[in-house]
Amino acid sequence: MILVTSGGGRKLERELSEKICHYMVRELLPRIRNLTIYVDFQKDLEETDGMMAYAMDLNDRCFEIGVDKELITKYGYREFITALCHEMVHVKQYLRGELKYLRGKELWKGRDCTDMEYMEQPWEKEAYKLQEKLALKIWNEIL
């Protein structure tokens, strides 16, 4: 069963995030039948952690996507959709075993990439490469 829930934020944002995540699972992970994603709208995420969104592998097939509550207010719906697409690419990477955090190390396909600059990290390169294309599909097909 694919379970997507959300908390915090406004009702429209929660509903939209759930709809986007379900769509992204169908696009990126069509064979997955057991997955839980929780989208958590958080206050001051950008201020405290320096990011507007993140994806975290909690345990086997259970993920949290954190989103700054002010992302839509500050940057608009297009940026919100793009950020969710970016984070869902990371969920795909975790599920397929491409990206792992193991004992404080960041591993990409088994290779230690801990000391790489953010924009040089292979998982970020892939997420940035796909985010616009996926966001455009969402914009055209489900909104």
Secondary structure by P-SEA (a helix, b strand, c coil): cbbbbbccccaaaaaaaaaaaaaaaaacccccccbbbbbbbccccccccccccccccccccbbbbbbcccccccccaaaaaaaaaaaaaaaaaaaaccccccccbbbccccccccccccccaaaaaaaacaaaaaaaaaaccc
